[in-house]
Amino acid sequence: HMLLLSAGYSPTEAVTREAIEMLDKDGSGSLDFQEFEQLREHLRKTRGFLKEEADELHMIFRRVACGTDEMPLEELHRIKSYLGYSISAEELDRIAAKIDKDKSGTLKYDELLSVIRMIQDSEFCSLARIVERYASPERKAANIMKHRCFKKGADMEATVSLNSNMSLGEYLQRTSN
């Protein structure tokens, strides 16, 4: 898992475990180079979602796309509400514009996965800012989790260390150079 984090991927440990179980053909519990490359490709395709999550998103996509391979962008607001995300309409529109590069007004399934990943990362960053603001120094930490934060139309990479002496703000300041 740490190798993936250091390579710029940000899957949860559960996603990593699920993917390794699926790809570890010899059952050794570890991956050789070829299996690791398959893991990277798998994470790229699934955008780091668990199979159950990807299946749910695919089911939603199929319903909204009405038998086609594209869904209208305006359905994103209903989907985010259905899934329980609290991201603002403005932020969702910024994310959608970033993904819909050809300005077609539609999304394919893999683009929907990218949008949902960005929504989750945006909400994670909002939560991290709240923790940073209100958590006591001794409570600011638990594991290192790497996430891509989508803020004001630009990507900002942040690693949140909830288990070290360094606060999120200090870490972001050090890594923003």
N, C-alpha and C positions, 0 to 999 in steps of 0.2 A: 504494500500500500504506500509506504513512504517513497519508494522508487517512482511510483506514478505521480505522487505529489511533487517530487523534485523535477519530474519531466514536464510539469506544467498542467497535468490533469488534476481534476478536483472531484473524484468520485468519493462517495461515502465508503466507509469500511464494509457496509452491507453490500453495496454494489460491487465492490472489489471481490469480496468473498463469493458472491453469486456467480460472477463472471469466471473466476478461477475454477470453481466447481464445474462449470460448464465446459471450460477449455482445457482443463488438466486431464488429457486423455489417458495418461499412464497412471493416474491416481496417486502420484508421488506427493502431492500437496505443494509442489513448487512448479514453476514454469521454466521451460528452457527458452532460448531466444525466440524460436519460431512461435511458441505458445504466447510469449510476451507480446510479440508483434500482433498476433491474433487478438490478444486482450486490448491492445491499443486501438485496433480497428473496430472491435466490438464497442468500446467506450465512445469512439467517434460517432458510430452509427446510432447508438442508443442515447447519446448526449448524457450518459451517466445515470440513466434511470434504471430502477429495478425492473425486471421483466413484468411484474404485476402492474407497476405504474405505466410502463410503455404500452401494455395491453389495454389499460383503461383509456389512455390518451388515443390509442388507435381506434378504439370503439367510438369514442366521442368524435374523432375526426370523420370516421365513416358515416356517422349519423348526420353531421353537419355538411359534409361534402355531397350528400345525396347521390352516391354511386359514381361520382367523378373522382379524379385524383387531386382536386384542388378545392379548398374551402374559401368562402368570402372573408376578407379581413374583418368586416364588421361583426362577425360572429365571435371574435376574440373576447369582447366585453362580456358576452353571455358565458363563454367557457370559463373565463377567469372567475366570474361570480359563482358559477356552478362548482368549481373546484375549491372555492373558499379563499381566494387570494384577495388581499385588500389594496393592491397597488392602485394608484390613481389612474384615471382615464388618460390624463396627459402623459404619464410615464409609459402606460401601455401603448399609446399611440407612437411615442418615440421608439420603443422597442420594435413595434411592428414595422415602422418606416425603415429601421436599420436592417431588418430581415427581408423585407419586400424591396430588394434593390432594383428590380426591374419595374417597379411601380405598377404591377399588374392588378393589384387590389385583391389578390388571392394568395393562399399559402398551400404548399404541399405538406405532406405529413412530417417530413424531416424538418421543415421550417417551423411547423407547430412545436415540435420538440425543442427547437432552439429558442422559440419565444417563451415557452413554459420554463425552460432552464434559466433564461434571463430574468423572468419574473421571480423565480425562487431565489436567485442570487441577489436581486434587488431587495427582496424582503429580508434576506439574511443580513445584508449590509445595514438595512434600517434597524434591525434587531441588535446587531453588533454595536451600532452607534448608541442605542439606548443602554445596552449593557455598559459600554464605556462611560456613559454619562452618570449612571446611577449605581453601578456595582462598586463595592468597597475594594480596595487594592488586593486584599487577600482572597477575594472571591472572583477576581477577573482572570479566570482561566480554568481550562480543563483538558483540552487536546488541541493539537494543531490541525486546523481545517483550512484548506486552500479553496478560495472561491474567486470567481470573476464577478466584480461588482459593476453594475451598469448604472452610471450616474450622469445625469444631464447630457445624455447622448454620447458619452465617451466611456470607453472601458477603463476601469481602474482595478488593478489586481491587488487583492488584500489577503493576507494570511492572518487569521485571527488566532491568537494564542491565548487560550483561556486557562492555561496551566503554567504560566511562567511569571516572572517578576515584572515583565514588560507589559505595559498597558497596550490596548489596541491602538490608541492614538500615537504612542511612542513608536510602535511597530510600523504603522502606516507612514509616519514621518520618516523613519529610517529607510523604508523600502520604496518610497515614492521618487527617489532620485534616479 
